[in-house]
């Protein structure tokens, strides 16, 4: 299985539907995406095929229509994607990125309560400042 970073935005759209449904046929994915986007059925089938080749989807080919199931859990994919993004940020800017995400995302009150609880615990052991990790130590 390849890394989640190889998944395109369009492929993420397909996976979000399959994760939500748990398993589904290509017809169901096509019906949903044709209502949400201007994509044609052939494009969506191509995306499903790519996801299979990349190892993110499996098809039960013992019956028709094929039933597609995710080979990676949504939580794992999200964690990999976020980790990959944050690995590219300066350590000093990660807090800014998290705050920006919170400010610009619609999140539930339950999510907010969980974030507050996590931050309260994290604050107990957090350093006063985080040092920049963009340069080698001897270049600072």
C-alpha atoms as one frame of an Amber mdcrd trajectory, in Angstrom:
protein
   0.000   0.000   0.000   1.332   3.423  -0.927   1.372   6.407   1.361  -1.699
   8.617   1.709   0.240  11.563   0.292  -0.103   9.917  -3.137  -3.886  10.326
  -2.965  -5.160  13.244  -5.066  -7.897  15.620  -3.916 -10.339  13.934  -6.275
  -9.397  10.512  -4.895 -10.001  11.834  -1.369 -13.541  12.757  -2.477 -14.153
   9.169  -3.580 -12.649   7.746  -0.396 -14.745  10.041   1.814 -17.891   8.550
   0.278 -16.666   4.978   0.675 -15.532   5.573   4.265 -18.924   7.086   5.089
 -20.849   4.205   3.516 -18.425   1.512   4.711 -18.693  -0.292   1.390 -20.406
   0.585  -1.850 -20.717   0.028  -5.572 -19.226   2.277  -8.224 -22.782   3.219
  -9.257 -23.501   4.594  -5.784 -20.255   6.597  -5.802 -21.021   7.885  -9.298
 -24.573   8.900  -8.325 -23.301  10.864  -5.323 -20.389  12.553  -7.085 -22.424
  13.462 -10.172 -24.775  15.379  -7.848 -21.888  17.065  -5.985 -19.501  17.765
  -8.879 -19.436  18.158 -12.641 -17.494  14.900 -13.039 -18.596  12.290 -15.551
 -19.056   8.591 -14.736 -15.898   7.676 -16.675 -13.818  10.068 -14.566 -15.181
   8.607 -11.340 -14.534   5.047 -12.537 -10.961   6.069 -13.367 -10.533   7.455
  -9.827 -11.854   4.216  -8.327  -9.434   2.227 -10.483  -6.510   4.405  -9.391
  -7.434   3.929  -5.744  -7.415   0.163  -6.277  -4.002   0.286  -7.967  -2.631
   2.427  -5.146  -3.895  -0.092  -2.589  -6.520   2.099  -0.909  -9.568   0.183
  -2.176 -10.445  -3.451  -2.730 -13.263  -4.784  -4.878 -15.257  -7.903  -4.139
 -15.318  -9.260  -7.679 -17.205 -12.459  -6.836 -20.531 -10.836  -7.684 -21.886
  -8.010  -9.794 -21.909  -5.147  -9.229 -18.518  -5.067  -7.561 -18.574  -3.890
  -3.965 -15.701  -1.616  -2.967 -14.255  -1.499   0.545 -11.527   0.741   1.943
  -8.181  -0.893   2.742  -7.140   2.028   4.931  -9.174   3.377   7.828 -10.288
   6.988   7.555  -8.670   7.855  10.907  -5.355   6.398   9.724  -5.525   8.309
   6.437  -6.288  11.568   8.229  -3.455  11.000  10.708  -0.976  10.240   7.907
  -2.086  13.275   5.915  -1.889  15.667   8.873   1.473  14.247   9.968   2.827
  14.690   6.441   1.643  18.304   6.339   3.043  19.141   9.766   6.380  17.492
   8.976   6.787  20.218   6.341   6.171  23.104   8.752   8.643  24.911  10.976
   8.112  23.748  14.562   7.555  27.381  15.532   4.632  27.664  13.076   2.695
  24.511  13.995   0.693  26.294  16.715  -0.234  29.003  14.214  -1.353  26.364
  11.700  -3.507  24.598  14.297  -5.078  27.891  15.397  -5.713  28.906  11.784
  -7.401  25.576  11.136  -9.634  25.951  14.193 -10.562  29.540  13.300 -11.438
  28.655   9.722 -13.212  25.309  10.184 -16.764  24.484  11.104 -16.427  22.150
  14.081 -18.949  20.840  16.560 -19.242  21.786  20.221 -18.164  18.228  21.098
 -15.025  18.645  18.982 -14.319  21.974  20.671 -14.682  20.397  24.128 -12.286
  17.594  23.117  -9.764  20.118  21.776  -9.970  22.163  24.987  -9.430  19.026
  27.069  -6.458  17.991  24.930  -4.913  21.462  25.122  -5.427  21.605  28.883
  -3.496  18.343  29.281  -0.855  19.362  26.726  -0.291  22.696  28.522   0.919
  20.844  31.636   4.067  19.596  29.869   4.454  22.045  26.971   7.653  24.109
  26.740   7.379  27.914  27.027   8.747  28.227  23.486   9.376  25.861  20.610
  12.651  26.331  18.788  12.915  26.653  15.042  14.026  23.429  13.379  14.514
  24.844   9.875  18.297  25.172  10.059  20.943  22.861  11.370  21.864  23.611
  14.987  25.332  24.927  14.079  23.867  27.416  11.558  21.583  29.192  14.061
